[in-house]
């Protein structure tokens, strides 16, 4: 086989491999952001039940801190190529990374209040912070997620 042809073939395989690695990481990023969203929804649902039943909120400290971290982490999962596939993210999530990061930081701030209220087992402060968390979810979804 001609050396040039061999080099072209090798280069071609390299490109194909990197394209497929990229597609895999895009799929993984979509799966990771959905998993995080579902996990925090589980925490939020349990917190709502505790508020309604006027139960102790102390057990929600870790979950609230995890939501706060997620607020910082989630925007980083909207990587190039993950705008296509099994996703409901709007194009704005990819064209406006700064706005997306800001929306994540709003969730971070609200969830830190939730964690502090949980740590103090302060039910009123917890309920107030819970509303802020819900508003932060809604604000981001309105701009960056399909209905
Ligand atoms: C920084 C923006 C942002 C914040 C803040 C945010 N979300 Fe999301 N959420 C999204 C986007 C974008 C999607 C669509 C992701 C996709 O399909 O790729 C989504 C998807 C979801 C989904 C669907 C997941 C699935 O299985 O398809 C749920 C449930 C959800 N969010 C709940 C929440 C809750 C609850 C909060 C607040 C505690 C929250 N989100 C905060 C942007 C956000």
Backbone and ligand atoms as CSV (ligand in chain L), in Angstrom:
chain,resi,resn,atom,element,x,y,z
A,1,UNK,N,N,0.838,-1.197,0.000
A,1,UNK,CA,C,0.000,0.000,0.000
A,1,UNK,C,C,0.875,1.251,0.000
A,2,UNK,N,N,0.480,2.165,-0.773
A,2,UNK,CA,C,1.155,3.445,-0.882
A,2,UNK,C,C,1.167,4.165,0.484
A,3,UNK,N,N,2.311,4.730,0.822
A,3,UNK,CA,C,2.475,5.340,2.157
A,3,UNK,C,C,1.512,6.490,2.417
A,4,UNK,N,N,1.289,7.261,1.329
A,4,UNK,CA,C,0.405,8.421,1.481
A,4,UNK,C,C,-1.016,7.964,1.804
A,5,UNK,N,N,-1.415,6.890,1.094
A,5,UNK,CA,C,-2.764,6.353,1.310
A,5,UNK,C,C,-2.896,5.827,2.744
A,6,UNK,N,N,-1.825,5.144,3.192
A,6,UNK,CA,C,-1.820,4.608,4.554
A,6,UNK,C,C,-1.963,5.755,5.575
A,7,UNK,N,N,-1.179,6.827,5.340
A,7,UNK,CA,C,-1.237,7.967,6.263
A,7,UNK,C,C,-2.633,8.574,6.276
A,8,UNK,N,N,-3.236,8.665,5.084
A,8,UNK,CA,C,-4.583,9.243,4.999
A,8,UNK,C,C,-5.594,8.374,5.748
A,9,UNK,N,N,-5.414,7.044,5.599
A,9,UNK,CA,C,-6.327,6.121,6.291
A,9,UNK,C,C,-6.208,6.259,7.804
A,10,UNK,N,N,-4.943,6.280,8.268
A,10,UNK,CA,C,-4.699,6.409,9.708
A,10,UNK,C,C,-5.309,7.714,10.219
A,11,UNK,N,N,-5.081,8.801,9.475
A,11,UNK,CA,C,-5.640,10.091,9.888
A,11,UNK,C,C,-7.159,10.015,9.907
A,12,UNK,N,N,-7.721,9.339,8.899
A,12,UNK,CA,C,-9.187,9.206,8.827
A,12,UNK,C,C,-9.738,8.470,10.033
A,13,UNK,N,N,-9.062,7.375,10.424
A,13,UNK,CA,C,-9.528,6.640,11.618
A,13,UNK,C,C,-9.436,7.518,12.852
A,14,UNK,N,N,-8.361,8.297,12.925
A,14,UNK,CA,C,-8.183,9.193,14.075
A,14,UNK,C,C,-9.332,10.164,14.174
A,15,UNK,N,N,-9.707,10.770,13.055
A,15,UNK,CA,C,-10.809,11.734,13.057
A,15,UNK,C,C,-12.113,11.040,13.448
A,16,UNK,N,N,-12.349,9.861,12.861
A,16,UNK,CA,C,-13.588,9.141,13.175
A,16,UNK,C,C,-13.644,8.816,14.663
A,17,UNK,N,N,-12.508,8.386,15.236
A,17,UNK,CA,C,-12.489,8.040,16.657
A,17,UNK,C,C,-12.765,9.270,17.500
A,18,UNK,N,N,-12.188,10.411,17.133
A,18,UNK,CA,C,-12.390,11.578,17.983
A,18,UNK,C,C,-13.817,12.115,17.821
A,19,UNK,N,N,-14.383,11.994,16.625
A,19,UNK,CA,C,-15.779,12.417,16.453
A,19,UNK,C,C,-16.678,11.538,17.311
A,20,UNK,N,N,-16.399,10.223,17.328
A,20,UNK,CA,C,-17.289,9.361,18.100
A,20,UNK,C,C,-17.070,9.570,19.599
A,21,UNK,N,N,-15.834,9.890,20.037
A,21,UNK,CA,C,-15.609,10.195,21.454
A,21,UNK,C,C,-16.374,11.450,21.837
A,22,UNK,N,N,-16.404,12.423,20.904
A,22,UNK,CA,C,-17.116,13.661,21.172
A,22,UNK,C,C,-18.609,13.410,21.317
A,23,UNK,N,N,-19.144,12.557,20.426
A,23,UNK,CA,C,-20.573,12.250,20.493
A,23,UNK,C,C,-20.889,11.551,21.802
A,24,UNK,N,N,-19.969,10.644,22.228
A,24,UNK,CA,C,-20.190,9.950,23.499
A,24,UNK,C,C,-20.197,10.915,24.658
A,25,UNK,N,N,-19.246,11.880,24.673
A,25,UNK,CA,C,-19.218,12.775,25.816
A,25,UNK,C,C,-20.410,13.725,25.776
A,26,UNK,N,N,-20.920,14.052,24.585
A,26,UNK,CA,C,-22.118,14.881,24.512
A,26,UNK,C,C,-23.315,14.127,25.099
A,27,UNK,N,N,-23.436,12.837,24.735
A,27,UNK,CA,C,-24.524,12.028,25.301
A,27,UNK,C,C,-24.379,11.904,26.814
A,28,UNK,N,N,-23.133,11.726,27.281
A,28,UNK,CA,C,-22.894,11.598,28.720
A,28,UNK,C,C,-23.247,12.905,29.436
A,29,UNK,N,N,-22.931,14.031,28.793
A,29,UNK,CA,C,-23.243,15.330,29.409
A,29,UNK,C,C,-24.758,15.506,29.528
A,30,UNK,N,N,-25.489,15.092,28.483
A,30,UNK,CA,C,-26.958,15.195,28.533
A,30,UNK,C,C,-27.490,14.310,29.660
A,31,UNK,N,N,-26.982,13.067,29.723
A,31,UNK,CA,C,-27.435,12.141,30.770
A,31,UNK,C,C,-27.096,12.678,32.156
A,32,UNK,N,N,-25.909,13.261,32.305
A,32,UNK,CA,C,-25.484,13.771,33.619
A,32,UNK,C,C,-26.357,14.934,34.058
A,33,UNK,N,N,-26.677,15.831,33.132
A,33,UNK,CA,C,-27.478,16.984,33.588
A,33,UNK,C,C,-28.897,16.559,33.917
A,34,UNK,N,N,-29.427,15.603,33.175
A,34,UNK,CA,C,-30.783,15.112,33.514
A,34,UNK,C,C,-30.759,14.395,34.859
A,35,UNK,N,N,-29.721,13.579,35.093
A,35,UNK,CA,C,-29.626,12.851,36.364
A,35,UNK,C,C,-29.565,13.831,37.535
A,36,UNK,N,N,-28.747,14.867,37.380
A,36,UNK,CA,C,-28.650,15.868,38.451
A,36,UNK,C,C,-29.976,16.561,38.685
A,37,UNK,N,N,-30.655,16.904,37.599
A,37,UNK,CA,C,-31.959,17.581,37.720
A,37,UNK,C,C,-32.957,16.677,38.441
A,38,UNK,N,N,-32.946,15.399,38.101
A,38,UNK,CA,C,-33.885,14.461,38.744
A,38,UNK,C,C,-33.542,14.270,40.226
A,39,UNK,N,N,-32.241,14.174,40.523
A,39,UNK,CA,C,-31.837,13.988,41.923
A,39,UNK,C,C,-32.252,15.188,42.764
A,40,UNK,N,N,-32.034,16.386,42.238
A,40,UNK,CA,C,-32.420,17.541,43.058
A,40,UNK,C,C,-33.938,17.645,43.155
A,41,UNK,N,N,-34.646,17.168,42.119
A,41,UNK,CA,C,-36.109,17.168,42.197
A,41,UNK,C,C,-36.574,16.245,43.329
A,42,UNK,N,N,-35.862,15.142,43.540
A,42,UNK,CA,C,-36.210,14.231,44.641
A,42,UNK,C,C,-36.039,14.932,45.990
A,43,UNK,N,N,-34.940,15.699,46.125
A,43,UNK,CA,C,-34.705,16.432,47.380
A,43,UNK,C,C,-35.797,17.487,47.577
A,44,UNK,N,N,-36.079,18.225,46.495
A,44,UNK,CA,C,-37.081,19.292,46.562
A,44,UNK,C,C,-38.466,18.717,46.929
A,45,UNK,N,N,-38.801,17.581,46.350
A,45,UNK,CA,C,-40.099,16.954,46.644
A,45,UNK,C,C,-40.206,16.530,48.102
A,46,UNK,N,N,-39.133,15.946,48.622
A,46,UNK,CA,C,-39.139,15.521,50.022
A,46,UNK,C,C,-39.195,16.741,50.949
A,47,UNK,N,N,-38.487,17.802,50.573
A,47,UNK,CA,C,-38.497,19.029,51.385
A,47,UNK,C,C,-39.899,19.624,51.428
A,48,UNK,N,N,-40.573,19.600,50.293
A,48,UNK,CA,C,-41.952,20.141,50.227
A,48,UNK,C,C,-42.871,19.351,51.169
A,49,UNK,N,N,-42.718,18.045,51.158
A,49,UNK,CA,C,-43.561,17.228,52.051
A,49,UNK,C,C,-43.263,17.535,53.513
A,50,UNK,N,N,-41.997,17.752,53.844
A,50,UNK,CA,C,-41.628,18.076,55.229
A,50,UNK,C,C,-42.211,19.425,55.638
A,51,UNK,N,N,-42.160,20.396,54.701
A,51,UNK,CA,C,-42.716,21.725,55.005
A,51,UNK,C,C,-44.221,21.596,55.258
A,52,UNK,N,N,-44.897,20.909,54.361
A,52,UNK,CA,C,-46.355,20.772,54.489
A,52,UNK,C,C,-46.740,20.051,55.775
A,53,UNK,N,N,-45.942,19.067,56.174
A,53,UNK,CA,C,-46.250,18.283,57.376
A,53,UNK,C,C,-45.637,18.920,58.628
A,54,UNK,N,N,-44.996,20.076,58.461
A,54,UNK,CA,C,-44.332,20.790,59.571
A,54,UNK,C,C,-43.343,19.897,60.320
A,55,UNK,N,N,-42.656,19.086,59.578
A,55,UNK,CA,C,-41.649,18.200,60.179
A,55,UNK,C,C,-40.318,18.940,60.336
A,56,UNK,N,N,-39.406,18.303,61.080
A,56,UNK,CA,C,-38.058,18.848,61.214
A,56,UNK,C,C,-37.407,18.951,59.834
A,57,UNK,N,N,-36.654,20.020,59.641
A,57,UNK,CA,C,-36.001,20.210,58.332
A,57,UNK,C,C,-34.494,19.947,58.408
A,58,UNK,N,N,-34.029,19.651,59.589
A,58,UNK,CA,C,-32.588,19.375,59.792
A,58,UNK,C,C,-32.039,18.329,58.797
A,59,UNK,N,N,-32.799,17.262,58.512
A,59,UNK,CA,C,-32.246,16.231,57.605
A,59,UNK,C,C,-31.960,16.729,56.180
A,60,UNK,N,N,-32.387,17.931,55.839
A,60,UNK,CA,C,-32.213,18.408,54.460
A,60,UNK,C,C,-30.926,19.196,54.236
A,61,UNK,N,N,-30.101,19.259,55.278
A,61,UNK,CA,C,-28.876,20.056,55.135
A,61,UNK,C,C,-28.001,19.543,53.981
A,62,UNK,N,N,-27.733,18.262,53.963
A,62,UNK,CA,C,-26.843,17.715,52.919
A,62,UNK,C,C,-27.457,17.862,51.524
A,63,UNK,N,N,-28.742,17.565,51.423
A,63,UNK,CA,C,-29.420,17.672,50.131
A,63,UNK,C,C,-29.398,19.104,49.616
A,64,UNK,N,N,-29.616,20.057,50.539
A,64,UNK,CA,C,-29.616,21.467,50.138
A,64,UNK,C,C,-28.213,21.889,49.700
A,65,UNK,N,N,-27.201,21.421,50.413
A,65,UNK,CA,C,-25.824,21.744,49.996
A,65,UNK,C,C,-25.498,21.137,48.636
A,66,UNK,N,N,-26.018,19.950,48.401
A,66,UNK,CA,C,-25.783,19.309,47.101
A,66,UNK,C,C,-26.451,20.115,45.988
A,67,UNK,N,N,-27.638,20.637,46.243
A,67,UNK,CA,C,-28.309,21.477,45.235
A,67,UNK,C,C,-27.481,22.739,44.983
A,68,UNK,N,N,-26.924,23.292,46.059
A,68,UNK,CA,C,-26.082,24.493,45.905
A,68,UNK,C,C,-24.889,24.186,44.991
A,69,UNK,N,N,-24.245,23.051,45.204
A,69,UNK,CA,C,-23.104,22.670,44.358
A,69,UNK,C,C,-23.551,22.441,42.919
A,70,UNK,N,N,-24.693,21.829,42.799
A,70,UNK,CA,C,-25.247,21.540,41.475
A,70,UNK,C,C,-25.497,22.831,40.702
A,71,UNK,N,N,-25.935,23.868,41.416
A,71,UNK,CA,C,-26.158,25.168,40.761
A,71,UNK,C,C,-24.889,25.675,40.092
A,72,UNK,N,N,-23.750,25.370,40.709
A,72,UNK,CA,C,-22.468,25.776,40.104
A,72,UNK,C,C,-22.037,24.803,39.013
A,73,UNK,N,N,-22.347,23.519,39.197
A,73,UNK,CA,C,-21.843,22.492,38.275
A,73,UNK,C,C,-22.674,22.371,36.994
A,74,UNK,N,N,-23.990,22.452,37.134
A,74,UNK,CA,C,-24.874,22.143,36.003
A,74,UNK,C,C,-24.559,22.945,34.735
A,75,UNK,N,N,-24.341,24.262,34.840
A,75,UNK,CA,C,-24.101,25.011,33.596
A,75,UNK,C,C,-22.903,24.493,32.801
A,76,UNK,N,N,-21.943,23.851,33.452
A,76,UNK,CA,C,-20.768,23.327,32.763
A,76,UNK,C,C,-21.048,22.074,31.954
A,77,UNK,N,N,-22.249,21.528,32.080
A,77,UNK,CA,C,-22.593,20.302,31.350
A,77,UNK,C,C,-23.246,20.585,29.993
A,78,UNK,N,N,-23.413,21.859,29.674
A,78,UNK,CA,C,-24.023,22.199,28.377
A,78,UNK,C,C,-22.892,22.415,27.373
A,79,UNK,N,N,-22.201,21.302,27.086
A,79,UNK,CA,C,-20.998,21.370,26.251
A,79,UNK,C,C,-21.365,21.328,24.766
A,80,UNK,N,N,-20.402,21.730,23.937
A,80,UNK,CA,C,-20.602,21.727,22.485
A,80,UNK,C,C,-21.030,20.338,22.029
A,81,UNK,N,N,-22.018,20.272,21.166
A,81,UNK,CA,C,-22.493,19.002,20.624
A,81,UNK,C,C,-23.657,18.432,21.423
A,82,UNK,N,N,-23.829,18.876,22.674
A,82,UNK,CA,C,-24.901,18.312,23.503
A,82,UNK,C,C,-26.194,19.110,23.348
A,83,UNK,N,N,-26.244,19.927,22.299
A,83,UNK,CA,C,-27.496,20.629,21.972
A,83,UNK,C,C,-28.404,19.730,21.135
A,84,UNK,N,N,-27.820,18.602,20.651
A,84,UNK,CA,C,-28.609,17.664,19.849
A,84,UNK,C,C,-28.691,16.336,20.574
A,85,UNK,N,N,-29.766,15.588,20.293
A,85,UNK,CA,C,-29.945,14.303,20.960
A,85,UNK,C,C,-31.166,14.365,21.861
A,86,UNK,N,N,-31.134,13.549,22.910
A,86,UNK,CA,C,-32.293,13.411,23.788
A,86,UNK,C,C,-32.283,14.517,24.846
A,87,UNK,N,N,-32.500,15.735,24.387
A,87,UNK,CA,C,-32.394,16.893,25.287
A,87,UNK,C,C,-33.511,17.887,25.043
A,88,UNK,N,N,-33.884,18.566,26.115
A,88,UNK,CA,C,-34.876,19.635,26.011
A,88,UNK,C,C,-34.244,20.998,26.230
A,89,UNK,N,N,-32.918,21.039,26.239
A,89,UNK,CA,C,-32.243,22.330,26.409
A,89,UNK,C,C,-32.507,23.188,25.165
A,90,UNK,N,N,-32.773,24.465,25.386
A,90,UNK,CA,C,-32.982,25.391,24.266
A,90,UNK,C,C,-31.628,25.859,23.728
A,91,UNK,N,N,-31.594,26.322,22.470
A,91,UNK,CA,C,-30.335,26.839,21.915
A,91,UNK,C,C,-29.696,27.913,22.810
A,92,UNK,N,N,-30.515,28.665,23.538
A,92,UNK,CA,C,-29.978,29.730,24.409
A,92,UNK,C,C,-29.017,29.181,25.455
A,93,UNK,N,N,-29.208,27.922,25.869
A,93,UNK,CA,C,-28.320,27.333,26.884
A,93,UNK,C,C,-26.893,27.213,26.350
A,94,UNK,N,N,-26.745,27.212,25.037
A,94,UNK,CA,C,-25.421,27.059,24.420
A,94,UNK,C,C,-24.885,28.396,23.906
A,95,UNK,N,N,-25.807,29.289,23.533
A,95,UNK,CA,C,-25.359,30.574,22.976
A,95,UNK,C,C,-25.144,31.610,24.081
A,96,UNK,N,N,-25.666,31.361,25.271
A,96,UNK,CA,C,-25.575,32.338,26.367
A,96,UNK,C,C,-25.038,31.673,27.640
A,97,UNK,N,N,-23.789,31.179,27.587
A,97,UNK,CA,C,-23.252,30.476,28.762
A,97,UNK,C,C,-23.173,31.360,30.007
A,98,UNK,N,N,-22.978,32.674,29.824
A,98,UNK,CA,C,-22.875,33.548,31.000
A,98,UNK,C,C,-24.210,33.664,31.711
A,99,UNK,N,N,-25.276,33.795,30.913
A,99,UNK,CA,C,-26.614,33.875,31.512
A,99,UNK,C,C,-26.977,32.574,32.215
A,100,UNK,N,N,-26.582,31.472,31.602
A,100,UNK,CA,C,-26.855,30.156,32.189
A,100,UNK,C,C,-26.098,30.016,33.516
A,101,UNK,N,N,-24.840,30.446,33.531
A,101,UNK,CA,C,-24.041,30.369,34.757
A,101,UNK,C,C,-24.667,31.232,35.854
A,102,UNK,N,N,-25.170,32.402,35.456
A,102,UNK,CA,C,-25.809,33.304,36.429
A,102,UNK,C,C,-27.058,32.652,37.024
A,103,UNK,N,N,-27.834,32.001,36.166
A,103,UNK,CA,C,-29.040,31.303,36.637
A,103,UNK,C,C,-28.660,30.180,37.602
A,104,UNK,N,N,-27.529,29.536,37.334
A,104,UNK,CA,C,-27.037,28.497,38.238
A,104,UNK,C,C,-26.592,29.082,39.575
A,105,UNK,N,N,-25.972,30.262,39.528
A,105,UNK,CA,C,-25.519,30.896,40.767
A,105,UNK,C,C,-26.702,31.364,41.610
A,106,UNK,N,N,-27.808,31.723,40.961
A,106,UNK,CA,C,-29.016,32.105,41.714
A,106,UNK,C,C,-29.525,30.887,42.486
A,107,UNK,N,N,-29.480,29.719,41.841
A,107,UNK,CA,C,-29.874,28.484,42.535
A,107,UNK,C,C,-28.902,28.203,43.683
A,108,UNK,N,N,-27.619,28.385,43.428
A,108,UNK,CA,C,-26.595,28.170,44.455
A,108,UNK,C,C,-26.893,29.031,45.694
A,109,UNK,N,N,-27.162,30.318,45.479
A,109,UNK,CA,C,-27.386,31.232,46.608
A,109,UNK,C,C,-28.636,30.826,47.393
A,110,UNK,N,N,-29.713,30.510,46.682
A,110,UNK,CA,C,-30.963,30.137,47.352
A,110,UNK,C,C,-30.782,28.822,48.126
A,111,UNK,N,N,-30.069,27.879,47.529
A,111,UNK,CA,C,-29.890,26.572,48.184
A,111,UNK,C,C,-28.968,26.681,49.396
A,112,UNK,N,N,-28.016,27.611,49.375
A,112,UNK,CA,C,-27.175,27.821,50.565
A,112,UNK,C,C,-28.026,28.339,51.718
A,113,UNK,N,N,-29.013,29.197,51.423
A,113,UNK,CA,C,-29.939,29.664,52.475
A,113,UNK,C,C,-30.756,28.498,53.003
A,114,UNK,N,N,-31.166,27.635,52.073
A,114,UNK,CA,C,-31.943,26.450,52.463
A,114,UNK,C,C,-31.115,25.562,53.395
A,115,UNK,N,N,-29.835,25.393,53.064
A,115,UNK,CA,C,-28.948,24.550,53.878
A,115,UNK,C,C,-28.747,25.159,55.264
A,116,UNK,N,N,-28.576,26.491,55.315
A,116,UNK,CA,C,-28.377,27.158,56.606
A,116,UNK,C,C,-29.625,27.018,57.469
A,117,UNK,N,N,-30.798,27.173,56.855
A,117,UNK,CA,C,-32.060,27.039,57.602
A,117,UNK,C,C,-32.235,25.603,58.077
A,118,UNK,N,N,-31.824,24.643,57.247
A,118,UNK,CA,C,-31.923,23.238,57.647
A,118,UNK,C,C,-30.993,22.973,58.828
A,119,UNK,N,N,-29.788,23.479,58.729
A,119,UNK,CA,C,-28.808,23.251,59.789
A,119,UNK,C,C,-29.330,23.790,61.123
A,120,UNK,N,N,-30.028,24.936,61.076
A,120,UNK,CA,C,-30.584,25.548,62.291
A,120,UNK,C,C,-31.942,24.944,62.650
A,121,UNK,N,N,-32.431,24.052,61.808
A,121,UNK,CA,C,-33.784,23.482,61.919
A,121,UNK,C,C,-34.829,24.592,62.073
A,122,UNK,N,N,-34.623,25.682,61.329
A,122,UNK,CA,C,-35.527,26.843,61.360
A,122,UNK,C,C,-36.568,26.654,60.250
A,123,UNK,N,N,-37.736,26.195,60.651
A,123,UNK,CA,C,-38.758,25.811,59.657
A,123,UNK,C,C,-39.263,26.993,58.828
A,124,UNK,N,N,-39.411,28.166,59.470
A,124,UNK,CA,C,-39.897,29.336,58.709
A,124,UNK,C,C,-38.864,29.785,57.683
A,125,UNK,N,N,-37.616,29.863,58.127
A,125,UNK,CA,C,-36.550,30.267,57.194
A,125,UNK,C,C,-36.413,29.224,56.077
A,126,UNK,N,N,-36.608,27.961,56.426
A,126,UNK,CA,C,-36.517,26.893,55.432
A,126,UNK,C,C,-37.606,27.058,54.379
A,127,UNK,N,N,-38.833,27.328,54.835
A,127,UNK,CA,C,-39.948,27.496,53.892
A,127,UNK,C,C,-39.718,28.710,52.990
A,128,UNK,N,N,-39.155,29.787,53.559
A,128,UNK,CA,C,-38.898,30.997,52.757
A,128,UNK,C,C,-37.812,30.709,51.708
A,129,UNK,N,N,-36.744,30.040,52.131
A,129,UNK,CA,C,-35.653,29.721,51.192
A,129,UNK,C,C,-36.139,28.741,50.131
A,130,UNK,N,N,-37.044,27.871,50.516
A,130,UNK,CA,C,-37.591,26.891,49.564
A,130,UNK,C,C,-38.274,27.610,48.392
A,131,UNK,N,N,-38.993,28.700,48.715
A,131,UNK,CA,C,-39.651,29.474,47.640
A,131,UNK,C,C,-38.603,30.075,46.711
A,132,UNK,N,N,-37.520,30.544,47.288
A,132,UNK,CA,C,-36.442,31.120,46.459
A,132,UNK,C,C,-35.812,30.058,45.551
A,133,UNK,N,N,-35.647,28.868,46.103
A,133,UNK,CA,C,-35.089,27.772,45.296
A,133,UNK,C,C,-36.025,27.491,44.119
A,134,UNK,N,N,-37.306,27.386,44.404
A,134,UNK,CA,C,-38.289,27.118,43.350
A,134,UNK,C,C,-38.273,28.200,42.279
A,135,UNK,N,N,-38.121,29.446,42.717
A,135,UNK,CA,C,-38.079,30.562,41.760
A,135,UNK,C,C,-36.831,30.448,40.880
A,136,UNK,N,N,-35.713,30.012,41.488
A,136,UNK,CA,C,-34.466,29.875,40.718
A,136,UNK,C,C,-34.590,28.767,39.670
A,137,UNK,N,N,-35.258,27.663,40.038
A,137,UNK,CA,C,-35.496,26.577,39.058
A,137,UNK,C,C,-36.318,27.142,37.906
A,138,UNK,N,N,-37.419,27.799,38.255
A,138,UNK,CA,C,-38.368,28.280,37.243
A,138,UNK,C,C,-37.740,29.305,36.313
A,139,UNK,N,N,-36.942,30.207,36.895
A,139,UNK,CA,C,-36.339,31.271,36.077
A,139,UNK,C,C,-35.417,30.665,35.018
A,140,UNK,N,N,-34.633,29.679,35.411
A,140,UNK,CA,C,-33.715,29.075,34.440
A,140,UNK,C,C,-34.499,28.288,33.385
A,141,UNK,N,N,-35.498,27.552,33.839
A,141,UNK,CA,C,-36.270,26.754,32.877
A,141,UNK,C,C,-36.975,27.630,31.843
A,142,UNK,N,N,-37.492,28.772,32.269
A,142,UNK,CA,C,-38.199,29.653,31.326
A,142,UNK,C,C,-37.297,30.072,30.173
A,143,UNK,N,N,-36.037,30.302,30.459
A,143,UNK,CA,C,-35.130,30.819,29.428
A,143,UNK,C,C,-34.375,29.724,28.679
A,144,UNK,N,N,-34.089,28.607,29.373
A,144,UNK,CA,C,-33.131,27.656,28.803
A,144,UNK,C,C,-33.682,26.255,28.553
A,145,UNK,N,N,-34.934,26.017,28.884
A,145,UNK,CA,C,-35.485,24.665,28.686
A,145,UNK,C,C,-36.794,24.744,27.902
A,146,UNK,N,N,-36.975,23.794,27.017
A,146,UNK,CA,C,-38.249,23.698,26.285
A,146,UNK,C,C,-39.362,23.329,27.254
A,147,UNK,N,N,-40.559,23.757,26.928
A,147,UNK,CA,C,-41.713,23.434,27.793
A,147,UNK,C,C,-42.084,21.976,27.628
L,1,LIG,C1,C,-29.117,26.818,35.292
L,1,LIG,C2,C,-30.417,26.484,34.753
L,1,LIG,C3,C,-31.299,25.520,35.495
L,1,LIG,C4,C,-31.599,25.504,36.826
L,1,LIG,C5,C,-31.148,26.502,37.901
L,1,LIG,C6,C,-32.482,24.388,37.027
L,1,LIG,N1,N,-32.696,23.732,35.862
L,1,LIG,FE1,FE,-33.768,22.013,35.640
L,1,LIG,N2,N,-33.261,21.978,33.665
L,1,LIG,C7,C,-32.546,22.948,33.002
L,1,LIG,C8,C,-32.404,22.585,31.614
L,1,LIG,C9,C,-31.710,23.392,30.537
L,1,LIG,C10,C,-33.041,21.341,31.471
L,1,LIG,C11,C,-33.125,20.486,30.195
L,1,LIG,C12,C,-31.910,19.551,30.203
L,1,LIG,C13,C,-31.844,18.626,29.000
L,1,LIG,O1,O,-32.894,18.073,28.605
L,1,LIG,O2,O,-30.754,18.477,28.456
L,1,LIG,C14,C,-33.585,20.989,32.788
L,1,LIG,C15,C,-34.286,19.826,33.068
L,1,LIG,C16,C,-34.917,19.555,34.265
L,1,LIG,C17,C,-35.744,18.387,34.515
L,1,LIG,C18,C,-36.051,17.279,33.518
L,1,LIG,C19,C,-34.939,16.236,33.580
L,1,LIG,C20,C,-35.191,15.054,32.628
L,1,LIG,O3,O,-35.286,13.913,33.125
L,1,LIG,O4,O,-35.291,15.279,31.422
L,1,LIG,C21,C,-36.191,18.481,35.818
L,1,LIG,C22,C,-37.104,17.499,36.541
L,1,LIG,C23,C,-35.635,19.699,36.369
L,1,LIG,N3,N,-34.864,20.328,35.400
L,1,LIG,C24,C,-35.846,20.141,37.654
L,1,LIG,C25,C,-35.209,21.251,38.213
L,1,LIG,C26,C,-35.407,21.701,39.579
L,1,LIG,C27,C,-36.339,21.063,40.604
L,1,LIG,C28,C,-34.604,22.791,39.748
L,1,LIG,C29,C,-34.390,23.622,40.983
L,1,LIG,C30,C,-34.158,22.973,42.237
L,1,LIG,C31,C,-33.921,23.033,38.480
L,1,LIG,N4,N,-34.327,22.078,37.578
L,1,LIG,C32,C,-33.017,24.055,38.266
L,1,LIG,C33,C,-32.010,24.077,33.542
L,1,LIG,C34,C,-32.006,24.404,34.889
